[in-house]
Amino acid sequence: MKAILQRVLSSSVLIPPSPTPYSSAGPGLVVLAGISPADTAEDAEKLASKILALRLWDSAEGQRWKKSVMDIQGDVMLVSQFTLFAKTHRGSKPDFHGALGPDKAKPLFDLLVSKVREKYVSERVKEGVFGAMMQVALVNDGPVTVEVDTDIGRKGNRKEGEVDGEKVIEKDDQ
């Protein structure tokens, strides 16, 4: 699983045409999470733990990177984001074949949400609607934005290189 974590002051998800937010959150994290064909329940567990443990806030004394979202009692907004697995190194049209199809990805995304709820305060965990066209609004804090990938480090799953000067990491098809 791959995720972009953004430290935010607030966030909301709107599902058009409704003018009312489907979900909204206060200070904490917005997590855009993508799922690949190699991902398993173990990845959901790992990512849930990492989301809650990453120290992205300063201490009260001003020491950098000392507190996690749990430490500050912040909210966590989880949004499914298959486009994180886009391949863009050839042509101008993104290739999304690196993402797991929706029928198989939804149960893993739901598991990720349930694991975050299980490990934290359920009421502080918000989410978008899997597969829906959403308008995600956020007020970035810092800005602090980090990428987390549960697949890095597994032997043979990824290969790194450069194509036309752009760094790429691709899944092996084996």
Chimera marker file (.cmm) of the C-alpha trace (Angstrom):
<marker_set name="trace">
<marker id="1" x="0.000" y="0.000" z="0.000" r="1" g="1" b="0" radius="0.5"/>
<marker id="2" x="1.077" y="3.495" z="-0.714" r="1" g="1" b="0" radius="0.5"/>
<marker id="3" x="-0.159" y="6.546" z="1.150" r="1" g="1" b="0" radius="0.5"/>
<marker id="4" x="0.351" y="10.285" z="1.142" r="1" g="1" b="0" radius="0.5"/>
<marker id="5" x="-0.035" y="11.737" z="4.632" r="1" g="1" b="0" radius="0.5"/>
<marker id="6" x="-0.707" y="15.441" z="4.948" r="1" g="1" b="0" radius="0.5"/>
<marker id="7" x="-0.685" y="17.245" z="8.273" r="1" g="1" b="0" radius="0.5"/>
<marker id="8" x="-3.778" y="19.451" z="8.268" r="1" g="1" b="0" radius="0.5"/>
<marker id="9" x="-5.655" y="21.994" z="10.341" r="1" g="1" b="0" radius="0.5"/>
<marker id="10" x="-8.965" y="20.782" z="8.866" r="1" g="1" b="0" radius="0.5"/>
<marker id="11" x="-10.366" y="18.649" z="6.060" r="1" g="1" b="0" radius="0.5"/>
<marker id="12" x="-13.662" y="17.661" z="4.471" r="1" g="1" b="0" radius="0.5"/>
<marker id="13" x="-15.033" y="15.389" z="1.766" r="1" g="1" b="0" radius="0.5"/>
<marker id="14" x="-17.908" y="16.444" z="-0.459" r="1" g="1" b="0" radius="0.5"/>
<marker id="15" x="-19.693" y="14.003" z="-2.789" r="1" g="1" b="0" radius="0.5"/>
<marker id="16" x="-21.268" y="16.045" z="-5.603" r="1" g="1" b="0" radius="0.5"/>
<marker id="17" x="-23.982" y="17.006" z="-6.239" r="1" g="1" b="0" radius="0.5"/>
<marker id="18" x="-24.628" y="17.246" z="-2.473" r="1" g="1" b="0" radius="0.5"/>
<marker id="19" x="-23.617" y="20.657" z="-1.092" r="1" g="1" b="0" radius="0.5"/>
<marker id="20" x="-23.256" y="19.163" z="2.406" r="1" g="1" b="0" radius="0.5"/>
<marker id="21" x="-19.919" y="17.600" z="3.415" r="1" g="1" b="0" radius="0.5"/>
<marker id="22" x="-20.077" y="13.812" z="3.645" r="1" g="1" b="0" radius="0.5"/>
<marker id="23" x="-17.304" y="13.855" z="6.221" r="1" g="1" b="0" radius="0.5"/>
<marker id="24" x="-15.225" y="16.507" z="7.962" r="1" g="1" b="0" radius="0.5"/>
<marker id="25" x="-12.307" y="16.517" z="10.382" r="1" g="1" b="0" radius="0.5"/>
<marker id="26" x="-10.340" y="18.907" z="12.537" r="1" g="1" b="0" radius="0.5"/>
<marker id="27" x="-6.572" y="19.083" z="13.041" r="1" g="1" b="0" radius="0.5"/>
<marker id="28" x="-4.737" y="15.864" z="12.234" r="1" g="1" b="0" radius="0.5"/>
<marker id="29" x="-3.985" y="13.928" z="9.061" r="1" g="1" b="0" radius="0.5"/>
<marker id="30" x="-5.465" y="13.443" z="5.623" r="1" g="1" b="0" radius="0.5"/>
<marker id="31" x="-4.370" y="10.059" z="4.293" r="1" g="1" b="0" radius="0.5"/>
<marker id="32" x="-4.667" y="9.370" z="0.556" r="1" g="1" b="0" radius="0.5"/>
<marker id="33" x="-4.274" y="5.580" z="0.308" r="1" g="1" b="0" radius="0.5"/>
<marker id="34" x="-3.669" y="3.488" z="-2.815" r="1" g="1" b="0" radius="0.5"/>
<marker id="35" x="-3.680" y="-0.299" z="-3.058" r="1" g="1" b="0" radius="0.5"/>
<marker id="36" x="-1.604" y="-2.433" z="-5.417" r="1" g="1" b="0" radius="0.5"/>
<marker id="37" x="-2.105" y="-6.066" z="-6.540" r="1" g="1" b="0" radius="0.5"/>
<marker id="38" x="0.723" y="-7.164" z="-4.212" r="1" g="1" b="0" radius="0.5"/>
<marker id="39" x="-0.959" y="-5.737" z="-1.105" r="1" g="1" b="0" radius="0.5"/>
<marker id="40" x="-2.371" y="-7.931" z="1.659" r="1" g="1" b="0" radius="0.5"/>
<marker id="41" x="-4.038" y="-7.632" z="5.045" r="1" g="1" b="0" radius="0.5"/>
<marker id="42" x="-0.519" y="-7.381" z="6.489" r="1" g="1" b="0" radius="0.5"/>
<marker id="43" x="0.001" y="-4.173" z="4.485" r="1" g="1" b="0" radius="0.5"/>
<marker id="44" x="-3.226" y="-2.711" z="5.884" r="1" g="1" b="0" radius="0.5"/>
<marker id="45" x="-2.041" y="-3.512" z="9.414" r="1" g="1" b="0" radius="0.5"/>
<marker id="46" x="1.417" y="-2.033" z="8.765" r="1" g="1" b="0" radius="0.5"/>
<marker id="47" x="0.056" y="1.137" z="7.189" r="1" g="1" b="0" radius="0.5"/>
<marker id="48" x="-2.500" y="1.655" z="9.982" r="1" g="1" b="0" radius="0.5"/>
<marker id="49" x="0.286" y="1.433" z="12.569" r="1" g="1" b="0" radius="0.5"/>
<marker id="50" x="2.531" y="3.802" z="10.620" r="1" g="1" b="0" radius="0.5"/>
<marker id="51" x="-0.235" y="6.395" z="10.125" r="1" g="1" b="0" radius="0.5"/>
<marker id="52" x="-0.835" y="6.536" z="13.855" r="1" g="1" b="0" radius="0.5"/>
<marker id="53" x="2.835" y="6.395" z="14.942" r="1" g="1" b="0" radius="0.5"/>
<marker id="54" x="4.559" y="8.849" z="12.592" r="1" g="1" b="0" radius="0.5"/>
<marker id="55" x="5.776" y="11.851" z="14.579" r="1" g="1" b="0" radius="0.5"/>
<marker id="56" x="4.835" y="14.841" z="12.436" r="1" g="1" b="0" radius="0.5"/>
<marker id="57" x="4.192" y="17.452" z="15.155" r="1" g="1" b="0" radius="0.5"/>
<marker id="58" x="6.472" y="19.421" z="17.451" r="1" g="1" b="0" radius="0.5"/>
<marker id="59" x="6.484" y="19.028" z="21.215" r="1" g="1" b="0" radius="0.5"/>
<marker id="60" x="5.103" y="21.752" z="23.487" r="1" g="1" b="0" radius="0.5"/>
<marker id="61" x="8.739" y="22.765" z="24.079" r="1" g="1" b="0" radius="0.5"/>
<marker id="62" x="9.269" y="23.262" z="20.337" r="1" g="1" b="0" radius="0.5"/>
<marker id="63" x="11.277" y="20.091" z="19.701" r="1" g="1" b="0" radius="0.5"/>
<marker id="64" x="10.765" y="19.037" z="16.080" r="1" g="1" b="0" radius="0.5"/>
<marker id="65" x="9.018" y="15.816" z="15.011" r="1" g="1" b="0" radius="0.5"/>
<marker id="66" x="8.142" y="14.599" z="18.508" r="1" g="1" b="0" radius="0.5"/>
<marker id="67" x="4.388" y="13.900" z="18.470" r="1" g="1" b="0" radius="0.5"/>
<marker id="68" x="2.101" y="11.601" z="16.499" r="1" g="1" b="0" radius="0.5"/>
<marker id="69" x="-1.539" y="12.152" z="15.554" r="1" g="1" b="0" radius="0.5"/>
<marker id="70" x="-2.443" y="10.020" z="18.581" r="1" g="1" b="0" radius="0.5"/>
<marker id="71" x="-0.304" y="12.193" z="20.869" r="1" g="1" b="0" radius="0.5"/>
<marker id="72" x="-2.096" y="15.359" z="19.756" r="1" g="1" b="0" radius="0.5"/>
<marker id="73" x="-5.480" y="13.582" z="19.740" r="1" g="1" b="0" radius="0.5"/>
<marker id="74" x="-5.977" y="14.626" z="16.123" r="1" g="1" b="0" radius="0.5"/>
<marker id="75" x="-8.401" y="13.357" z="13.503" r="1" g="1" b="0" radius="0.5"/>
<marker id="76" x="-7.523" y="10.991" z="10.665" r="1" g="1" b="0" radius="0.5"/>
<marker id="77" x="-9.330" y="11.399" z="7.317" r="1" g="1" b="0" radius="0.5"/>
<marker id="78" x="-8.807" y="8.357" z="5.057" r="1" g="1" b="0" radius="0.5"/>
<marker id="79" x="-9.499" y="8.685" z="1.327" r="1" g="1" b="0" radius="0.5"/>
<marker id="80" x="-9.027" y="5.939" z="-1.273" r="1" g="1" b="0" radius="0.5"/>
<marker id="81" x="-6.699" y="7.060" z="-4.067" r="1" g="1" b="0" radius="0.5"/>
<marker id="82" x="-5.936" y="4.513" z="-6.814" r="1" g="1" b="0" radius="0.5"/>
<marker id="83" x="-4.160" y="7.220" z="-8.839" r="1" g="1" b="0" radius="0.5"/>
<marker id="84" x="-1.139" y="6.960" z="-6.499" r="1" g="1" b="0" radius="0.5"/>
<marker id="85" x="-0.084" y="3.970" z="-8.612" r="1" g="1" b="0" radius="0.5"/>
<marker id="86" x="-0.145" y="5.882" z="-11.917" r="1" g="1" b="0" radius="0.5"/>
<marker id="87" x="2.759" y="5.258" z="-14.251" r="1" g="1" b="0" radius="0.5"/>
<marker id="88" x="3.621" y="8.479" z="-16.016" r="1" g="1" b="0" radius="0.5"/>
<marker id="89" x="7.037" y="7.843" z="-17.552" r="1" g="1" b="0" radius="0.5"/>
<marker id="90" x="5.698" y="7.145" z="-21.052" r="1" g="1" b="0" radius="0.5"/>
<marker id="91" x="3.451" y="9.477" z="-22.975" r="1" g="1" b="0" radius="0.5"/>
<marker id="92" x="1.042" y="11.957" z="-21.486" r="1" g="1" b="0" radius="0.5"/>
<marker id="93" x="-1.778" y="9.634" z="-20.399" r="1" g="1" b="0" radius="0.5"/>
<marker id="94" x="-1.329" y="8.052" z="-16.939" r="1" g="1" b="0" radius="0.5"/>
<marker id="95" x="-1.406" y="4.251" z="-16.789" r="1" g="1" b="0" radius="0.5"/>
<marker id="96" x="-3.268" y="2.973" z="-13.718" r="1" g="1" b="0" radius="0.5"/>
<marker id="97" x="-2.602" y="-0.762" z="-14.170" r="1" g="1" b="0" radius="0.5"/>
<marker id="98" x="-0.343" y="-0.623" z="-11.090" r="1" g="1" b="0" radius="0.5"/>
<marker id="99" x="-3.438" y="-0.177" z="-8.902" r="1" g="1" b="0" radius="0.5"/>
<marker id="100" x="-5.561" y="-3.061" z="-7.698" r="1" g="1" b="0" radius="0.5"/>
<marker id="101" x="-9.037" y="-3.193" z="-9.276" r="1" g="1" b="0" radius="0.5"/>
<marker id="102" x="-11.900" y="-1.785" z="-7.190" r="1" g="1" b="0" radius="0.5"/>
<marker id="103" x="-13.569" y="-5.149" z="-6.425" r="1" g="1" b="0" radius="0.5"/>
<marker id="104" x="-10.441" y="-6.408" z="-4.672" r="1" g="1" b="0" radius="0.5"/>
<marker id="105" x="-9.171" y="-3.032" z="-3.400" r="1" g="1" b="0" radius="0.5"/>
<marker id="106" x="-12.324" y="-2.059" z="-1.476" r="1" g="1" b="0" radius="0.5"/>
<marker id="107" x="-12.048" y="-4.862" z="1.118" r="1" g="1" b="0" radius="0.5"/>
<marker id="108" x="-8.399" y="-3.922" z="1.754" r="1" g="1" b="0" radius="0.5"/>
<marker id="109" x="-9.247" y="-0.228" z="2.059" r="1" g="1" b="0" radius="0.5"/>
<marker id="110" x="-12.098" y="-1.085" z="4.445" r="1" g="1" b="0" radius="0.5"/>
<marker id="111" x="-9.655" y="-3.213" z="6.448" r="1" g="1" b="0" radius="0.5"/>
<marker id="112" x="-7.208" y="-0.281" z="6.626" r="1" g="1" b="0" radius="0.5"/>
<marker id="113" x="-9.984" y="1.991" z="7.954" r="1" g="1" b="0" radius="0.5"/>
<marker id="114" x="-11.066" y="-0.626" z="10.502" r="1" g="1" b="0" radius="0.5"/>
<marker id="115" x="-7.461" y="-1.168" z="11.671" r="1" g="1" b="0" radius="0.5"/>
<marker id="116" x="-6.959" y="2.579" z="12.207" r="1" g="1" b="0" radius="0.5"/>
<marker id="117" x="-10.258" y="2.701" z="14.144" r="1" g="1" b="0" radius="0.5"/>
<marker id="118" x="-9.277" y="-0.357" z="16.184" r="1" g="1" b="0" radius="0.5"/>
<marker id="119" x="-5.889" y="1.109" z="17.144" r="1" g="1" b="0" radius="0.5"/>
<marker id="120" x="-7.160" y="4.622" z="17.840" r="1" g="1" b="0" radius="0.5"/>
<marker id="121" x="-10.344" y="6.443" z="18.899" r="1" g="1" b="0" radius="0.5"/>
<marker id="122" x="-12.997" y="5.376" z="16.396" r="1" g="1" b="0" radius="0.5"/>
<marker id="123" x="-14.803" y="8.738" z="16.472" r="1" g="1" b="0" radius="0.5"/>
<marker id="124" x="-11.614" y="10.510" z="15.354" r="1" g="1" b="0" radius="0.5"/>
<marker id="125" x="-11.339" y="8.391" z="12.194" r="1" g="1" b="0" radius="0.5"/>
<marker id="126" x="-13.225" y="9.751" z="9.185" r="1" g="1" b="0" radius="0.5"/>
<marker id="127" x="-13.349" y="8.571" z="5.583" r="1" g="1" b="0" radius="0.5"/>
<marker id="128" x="-14.445" y="9.365" z="2.087" r="1" g="1" b="0" radius="0.5"/>
<marker id="129" x="-16.509" y="7.035" z="-0.095" r="1" g="1" b="0" radius="0.5"/>
<marker id="130" x="-14.520" y="4.320" z="-1.848" r="1" g="1" b="0" radius="0.5"/>
<marker id="131" x="-14.694" y="4.698" z="-5.632" r="1" g="1" b="0" radius="0.5"/>
<marker id="132" x="-16.711" y="7.928" z="-5.566" r="1" g="1" b="0" radius="0.5"/>
<marker id="133" x="-15.782" y="11.159" z="-7.286" r="1" g="1" b="0" radius="0.5"/>
<marker id="134" x="-14.993" y="13.335" z="-4.284" r="1" g="1" b="0" radius="0.5"/>
<marker id="135" x="-14.011" y="16.890" z="-3.607" r="1" g="1" b="0" radius="0.5"/>
<marker id="136" x="-11.437" y="16.718" z="-0.826" r="1" g="1" b="0" radius="0.5"/>
<marker id="137" x="-10.742" y="20.049" z="0.840" r="1" g="1" b="0" radius="0.5"/>
<marker id="138" x="-7.963" y="20.583" z="3.330" r="1" g="1" b="0" radius="0.5"/>
<marker id="139" x="-5.958" y="23.281" z="5.034" r="1" g="1" b="0" radius="0.5"/>
<marker id="140" x="-2.382" y="22.001" z="4.964" r="1" g="1" b="0" radius="0.5"/>
<marker id="141" x="-0.360" y="22.634" z="8.124" r="1" g="1" b="0" radius="0.5"/>
<marker id="142" x="3.315" y="23.397" z="7.542" r="1" g="1" b="0" radius="0.5"/>
<marker id="143" x="2.986" y="22.138" z="4.890" r="1" g="1" b="0" radius="0.5"/>
<marker id="144" x="4.000" y="18.665" z="6.012" r="1" g="1" b="0" radius="0.5"/>
<marker id="145" x="3.422" y="15.934" z="3.424" r="1" g="1" b="0" radius="0.5"/>
<marker id="146" x="5.063" y="12.491" z="3.530" r="1" g="1" b="0" radius="0.5"/>
<marker id="147" x="4.803" y="9.304" z="1.502" r="1" g="1" b="0" radius="0.5"/>
<marker id="148" x="4.548" y="5.904" z="3.157" r="1" g="1" b="0" radius="0.5"/>
<marker id="149" x="4.908" y="2.711" z="1.125" r="1" g="1" b="0" radius="0.5"/>
<marker id="150" x="4.519" y="-0.668" z="2.811" r="1" g="1" b="0" radius="0.5"/>
<marker id="151" x="5.997" y="-2.419" z="-0.233" r="1" g="1" b="0" radius="0.5"/>
<marker id="152" x="9.482" y="-0.879" z="-0.144" r="1" g="1" b="0" radius="0.5"/>
<marker id="153" x="11.979" y="-3.411" z="1.068" r="1" g="1" b="0" radius="0.5"/>
<marker id="154" x="10.194" y="-6.550" z="-0.131" r="1" g="1" b="0" radius="0.5"/>
<marker id="155" x="12.574" y="-8.491" z="-2.326" r="1" g="1" b="0" radius="0.5"/>
<marker id="156" x="11.693" y="-8.505" z="-5.992" r="1" g="1" b="0" radius="0.5"/>
<marker id="157" x="8.522" y="-6.444" z="-5.739" r="1" g="1" b="0" radius="0.5"/>
<marker id="158" x="9.904" y="-3.146" z="-6.985" r="1" g="1" b="0" radius="0.5"/>
<marker id="159" x="12.566" y="-1.978" z="-9.342" r="1" g="1" b="0" radius="0.5"/>
<marker id="160" x="13.934" y="1.522" z="-9.406" r="1" g="1" b="0" radius="0.5"/>
<marker id="161" x="15.411" y="3.394" z="-12.294" r="1" g="1" b="0" radius="0.5"/>
<marker id="162" x="15.238" y="6.487" z="-14.435" r="1" g="1" b="0" radius="0.5"/>
<marker id="163" x="13.279" y="7.079" z="-17.604" r="1" g="1" b="0" radius="0.5"/>
<marker id="164" x="13.926" y="10.318" z="-19.427" r="1" g="1" b="0" radius="0.5"/>
<marker id="165" x="15.457" y="11.795" z="-16.269" r="1" g="1" b="0" radius="0.5"/>
<marker id="166" x="12.400" y="10.958" z="-14.105" r="1" g="1" b="0" radius="0.5"/>
<marker id="167" x="12.834" y="8.568" z="-11.176" r="1" g="1" b="0" radius="0.5"/>
<marker id="168" x="10.448" y="5.643" z="-11.461" r="1" g="1" b="0" radius="0.5"/>
<marker id="169" x="9.636" y="2.721" z="-9.210" r="1" g="1" b="0" radius="0.5"/>
<marker id="170" x="7.705" y="-0.041" z="-10.944" r="1" g="1" b="0" radius="0.5"/>
<marker id="171" x="6.154" y="-3.306" z="-9.854" r="1" g="1" b="0" radius="0.5"/>
<marker id="172" x="7.640" y="-6.473" z="-11.292" r="1" g="1" b="0" radius="0.5"/>
<marker id="173" x="4.981" y="-8.415" z="-13.164" r="1" g="1" b="0" radius="0.5"/>
<marker id="174" x="6.296" y="-11.767" z="-11.994" r="1" g="1" b="0" radius="0.5"/>
<link id1="1" id2="2" r="1" g="1" b="0" radius="0.2"/>
<link id1="2" id2="3" r="1" g="1" b="0" radius="0.2"/>
<link id1="3" id2="4" r="1" g="1" b="0" radius="0.2"/>
<link id1="4" id2="5" r="1" g="1" b="0" radius="0.2"/>
<link id1="5" id2="6" r="1" g="1" b="0" radius="0.2"/>
<link id1="6" id2="7" r="1" g="1" b="0" radius="0.2"/>
<link id1="7" id2="8" r="1" g="1" b="0" radius="0.2"/>
<link id1="8" id2="9" r="1" g="1" b="0" radius="0.2"/>
<link id1="9" id2="10" r="1" g="1" b="0" radius="0.2"/>
<link id1="10" id2="11" r="1" g="1" b="0" radius="0.2"/>
<link id1="11" id2="12" r="1" g="1" b="0" radius="0.2"/>
<link id1="12" id2="13" r="1" g="1" b="0" radius="0.2"/>
<link id1="13" id2="14" r="1" g="1" b="0" radius="0.2"/>
<link id1="14" id2="15" r="1" g="1" b="0" radius="0.2"/>
<link id1="15" id2="16" r="1" g="1" b="0" radius="0.2"/>
<link id1="16" id2="17" r="1" g="1" b="0" radius="0.2"/>
<link id1="17" id2="18" r="1" g="1" b="0" radius="0.2"/>
<link id1="18" id2="19" r="1" g="1" b="0" radius="0.2"/>
<link id1="19" id2="20" r="1" g="1" b="0" radius="0.2"/>
<link id1="20" id2="21" r="1" g="1" b="0" radius="0.2"/>
<link id1="21" id2="22" r="1" g="1" b="0" radius="0.2"/>
<link id1="22" id2="23" r="1" g="1" b="0" radius="0.2"/>
<link id1="23" id2="24" r="1" g="1" b="0" radius="0.2"/>
<link id1="24" id2="25" r="1" g="1" b="0" radius="0.2"/>
<link id1="25" id2="26" r="1" g="1" b="0" radius="0.2"/>
<link id1="26" id2="27" r="1" g="1" b="0" radius="0.2"/>
<link id1="27" id2="28" r="1" g="1" b="0" radius="0.2"/>
<link id1="28" id2="29" r="1" g="1" b="0" radius="0.2"/>
<link id1="29" id2="30" r="1" g="1" b="0" radius="0.2"/>
<link id1="30" id2="31" r="1" g="1" b="0" radius="0.2"/>
<link id1="31" id2="32" r="1" g="1" b="0" radius="0.2"/>
<link id1="32" id2="33" r="1" g="1" b="0" radius="0.2"/>
<link id1="33" id2="34" r="1" g="1" b="0" radius="0.2"/>
<link id1="34" id2="35" r="1" g="1" b="0" radius="0.2"/>
<link id1="35" id2="36" r="1" g="1" b="0" radius="0.2"/>
<link id1="36" id2="37" r="1" g="1" b="0" radius="0.2"/>
<link id1="37" id2="38" r="1" g="1" b="0" radius="0.2"/>
<link id1="38" id2="39" r="1" g="1" b="0" radius="0.2"/>
<link id1="39" id2="40" r="1" g="1" b="0" radius="0.2"/>
<link id1="40" id2="41" r="1" g="1" b="0" radius="0.2"/>
<link id1="41" id2="42" r="1" g="1" b="0" radius="0.2"/>
<link id1="42" id2="43" r="1" g="1" b="0" radius="0.2"/>
<link id1="43" id2="44" r="1" g="1" b="0" radius="0.2"/>
<link id1="44" id2="45" r="1" g="1" b="0" radius="0.2"/>
<link id1="45" id2="46" r="1" g="1" b="0" radius="0.2"/>
<link id1="46" id2="47" r="1" g="1" b="0" radius="0.2"/>
<link id1="47" id2="48" r="1" g="1" b="0" radius="0.2"/>
<link id1="48" id2="49" r="1" g="1" b="0" radius="0.2"/>
<link id1="49" id2="50" r="1" g="1" b="0" radius="0.2"/>
<link id1="50" id2="51" r="1" g="1" b="0" radius="0.2"/>
<link id1="51" id2="52" r="1" g="1" b="0" radius="0.2"/>
<link id1="52" id2="53" r="1" g="1" b="0" radius="0.2"/>
<link id1="53" id2="54" r="1" g="1" b="0" radius="0.2"/>
<link id1="54" id2="55" r="1" g="1" b="0" radius="0.2"/>
<link id1="55" id2="56" r="1" g="1" b="0" radius="0.2"/>
<link id1="56" id2="57" r="1" g="1" b="0" radius="0.2"/>
<link id1="57" id2="58" r="1" g="1" b="0" radius="0.2"/>
<link id1="58" id2="59" r="1" g="1" b="0" radius="0.2"/>
<link id1="59" id2="60" r="1" g="1" b="0" radius="0.2"/>
<link id1="60" id2="61" r="1" g="1" b="0" radius="0.2"/>
<link id1="61" id2="62" r="1" g="1" b="0" radius="0.2"/>
<link id1="62" id2="63" r="1" g="1" b="0" radius="0.2"/>
<link id1="63" id2="64" r="1" g="1" b="0" radius="0.2"/>
<link id1="64" id2="65" r="1" g="1" b="0" radius="0.2"/>
<link id1="65" id2="66" r="1" g="1" b="0" radius="0.2"/>
<link id1="66" id2="67" r="1" g="1" b="0" radius="0.2"/>
<link id1="67" id2="68" r="1" g="1" b="0" radius="0.2"/>
<link id1="68" id2="69" r="1" g="1" b="0" radius="0.2"/>
<link id1="69" id2="70" r="1" g="1" b="0" radius="0.2"/>
<link id1="70" id2="71" r="1" g="1" b="0" radius="0.2"/>
<link id1="71" id2="72" r="1" g="1" b="0" radius="0.2"/>
<link id1="72" id2="73" r="1" g="1" b="0" radius="0.2"/>
<link id1="73" id2="74" r="1" g="1" b="0" radius="0.2"/>
<link id1="74" id2="75" r="1" g="1" b="0" radius="0.2"/>
<link id1="75" id2="76" r="1" g="1" b="0" radius="0.2"/>
<link id1="76" id2="77" r="1" g="1" b="0" radius="0.2"/>
<link id1="77" id2="78" r="1" g="1" b="0" radius="0.2"/>
<link id1="78" id2="79" r="1" g="1" b="0" radius="0.2"/>
<link id1="79" id2="80" r="1" g="1" b="0" radius="0.2"/>
<link id1="80" id2="81" r="1" g="1" b="0" radius="0.2"/>
<link id1="81" id2="82" r="1" g="1" b="0" radius="0.2"/>
<link id1="82" id2="83" r="1" g="1" b="0" radius="0.2"/>
<link id1="83" id2="84" r="1" g="1" b="0" radius="0.2"/>
<link id1="84" id2="85" r="1" g="1" b="0" radius="0.2"/>
<link id1="85" id2="86" r="1" g="1" b="0" radius="0.2"/>
<link id1="86" id2="87" r="1" g="1" b="0" radius="0.2"/>
<link id1="87" id2="88" r="1" g="1" b="0" radius="0.2"/>
<link id1="88" id2="89" r="1" g="1" b="0" radius="0.2"/>
<link id1="89" id2="90" r="1" g="1" b="0" radius="0.2"/>
<link id1="90" id2="91" r="1" g="1" b="0" radius="0.2"/>
<link id1="91" id2="92" r="1" g="1" b="0" radius="0.2"/>
<link id1="92" id2="93" r="1" g="1" b="0" radius="0.2"/>
<link id1="93" id2="94" r="1" g="1" b="0" radius="0.2"/>
<link id1="94" id2="95" r="1" g="1" b="0" radius="0.2"/>
<link id1="95" id2="96" r="1" g="1" b="0" radius="0.2"/>
<link id1="96" id2="97" r="1" g="1" b="0" radius="0.2"/>
<link id1="97" id2="98" r="1" g="1" b="0" radius="0.2"/>
<link id1="98" id2="99" r="1" g="1" b="0" radius="0.2"/>
<link id1="99" id2="100" r="1" g="1" b="0" radius="0.2"/>
<link id1="100" id2="101" r="1" g="1" b="0" radius="0.2"/>
<link id1="101" id2="102" r="1" g="1" b="0" radius="0.2"/>
<link id1="102" id2="103" r="1" g="1" b="0" radius="0.2"/>
<link id1="103" id2="104" r="1" g="1" b="0" radius="0.2"/>
<link id1="104" id2="105" r="1" g="1" b="0" radius="0.2"/>
<link id1="105" id2="106" r="1" g="1" b="0" radius="0.2"/>
<link id1="106" id2="107" r="1" g="1" b="0" radius="0.2"/>
<link id1="107" id2="108" r="1" g="1" b="0" radius="0.2"/>
<link id1="108" id2="109" r="1" g="1" b="0" radius="0.2"/>
<link id1="109" id2="110" r="1" g="1" b="0" radius="0.2"/>
<link id1="110" id2="111" r="1" g="1" b="0" radius="0.2"/>
<link id1="111" id2="112" r="1" g="1" b="0" radius="0.2"/>
<link id1="112" id2="113" r="1" g="1" b="0" radius="0.2"/>
<link id1="113" id2="114" r="1" g="1" b="0" radius="0.2"/>
<link id1="114" id2="115" r="1" g="1" b="0" radius="0.2"/>
<link id1="115" id2="116" r="1" g="1" b="0" radius="0.2"/>
<link id1="116" id2="117" r="1" g="1" b="0" radius="0.2"/>
<link id1="117" id2="118" r="1" g="1" b="0" radius="0.2"/>
<link id1="118" id2="119" r="1" g="1" b="0" radius="0.2"/>
<link id1="119" id2="120" r="1" g="1" b="0" radius="0.2"/>
<link id1="120" id2="121" r="1" g="1" b="0" radius="0.2"/>
<link id1="121" id2="122" r="1" g="1" b="0" radius="0.2"/>
<link id1="122" id2="123" r="1" g="1" b="0" radius="0.2"/>
<link id1="123" id2="124" r="1" g="1" b="0" radius="0.2"/>
<link id1="124" id2="125" r="1" g="1" b="0" radius="0.2"/>
<link id1="125" id2="126" r="1" g="1" b="0" radius="0.2"/>
<link id1="126" id2="127" r="1" g="1" b="0" radius="0.2"/>
<link id1="127" id2="128" r="1" g="1" b="0" radius="0.2"/>
<link id1="128" id2="129" r="1" g="1" b="0" radius="0.2"/>
<link id1="129" id2="130" r="1" g="1" b="0" radius="0.2"/>
<link id1="130" id2="131" r="1" g="1" b="0" radius="0.2"/>
<link id1="131" id2="132" r="1" g="1" b="0" radius="0.2"/>
<link id1="132" id2="133" r="1" g="1" b="0" radius="0.2"/>
<link id1="133" id2="134" r="1" g="1" b="0" radius="0.2"/>
<link id1="134" id2="135" r="1" g="1" b="0" radius="0.2"/>
<link id1="135" id2="136" r="1" g="1" b="0" radius="0.2"/>
<link id1="136" id2="137" r="1" g="1" b="0" radius="0.2"/>
<link id1="137" id2="138" r="1" g="1" b="0" radius="0.2"/>
<link id1="138" id2="139" r="1" g="1" b="0" radius="0.2"/>
<link id1="139" id2="140" r="1" g="1" b="0" radius="0.2"/>
<link id1="140" id2="141" r="1" g="1" b="0" radius="0.2"/>
<link id1="141" id2="142" r="1" g="1" b="0" radius="0.2"/>
<link id1="142" id2="143" r="1" g="1" b="0" radius="0.2"/>
<link id1="143" id2="144" r="1" g="1" b="0" radius="0.2"/>
<link id1="144" id2="145" r="1" g="1" b="0" radius="0.2"/>
<link id1="145" id2="146" r="1" g="1" b="0" radius="0.2"/>
<link id1="146" id2="147" r="1" g="1" b="0" radius="0.2"/>
<link id1="147" id2="148" r="1" g="1" b="0" radius="0.2"/>
<link id1="148" id2="149" r="1" g="1" b="0" radius="0.2"/>
<link id1="149" id2="150" r="1" g="1" b="0" radius="0.2"/>
<link id1="150" id2="151" r="1" g="1" b="0" radius="0.2"/>
<link id1="151" id2="152" r="1" g="1" b="0" radius="0.2"/>
<link id1="152" id2="153" r="1" g="1" b="0" radius="0.2"/>
<link id1="153" id2="154" r="1" g="1" b="0" radius="0.2"/>
<link id1="154" id2="155" r="1" g="1" b="0" radius="0.2"/>
<link id1="155" id2="156" r="1" g="1" b="0" radius="0.2"/>
<link id1="156" id2="157" r="1" g="1" b="0" radius="0.2"/>
<link id1="157" id2="158" r="1" g="1" b="0" radius="0.2"/>
<link id1="158" id2="159" r="1" g="1" b="0" radius="0.2"/>
<link id1="159" id2="160" r="1" g="1" b="0" radius="0.2"/>
<link id1="160" id2="161" r="1" g="1" b="0" radius="0.2"/>
<link id1="161" id2="162" r="1" g="1" b="0" radius="0.2"/>
<link id1="162" id2="163" r="1" g="1" b="0" radius="0.2"/>
<link id1="163" id2="164" r="1" g="1" b="0" radius="0.2"/>
<link id1="164" id2="165" r="1" g="1" b="0" radius="0.2"/>
<link id1="165" id2="166" r="1" g="1" b="0" radius="0.2"/>
<link id1="166" id2="167" r="1" g="1" b="0" radius="0.2"/>
<link id1="167" id2="168" r="1" g="1" b="0" radius="0.2"/>
<link id1="168" id2="169" r="1" g="1" b="0" radius="0.2"/>
<link id1="169" id2="170" r="1" g="1" b="0" radius="0.2"/>
<link id1="170" id2="171" r="1" g="1" b="0" radius="0.2"/>
<link id1="171" id2="172" r="1" g="1" b="0" radius="0.2"/>
<link id1="172" id2="173" r="1" g="1" b="0" radius="0.2"/>
<link id1="173" id2="174" r="1" g="1" b="0" radius="0.2"/>
</marker_set>
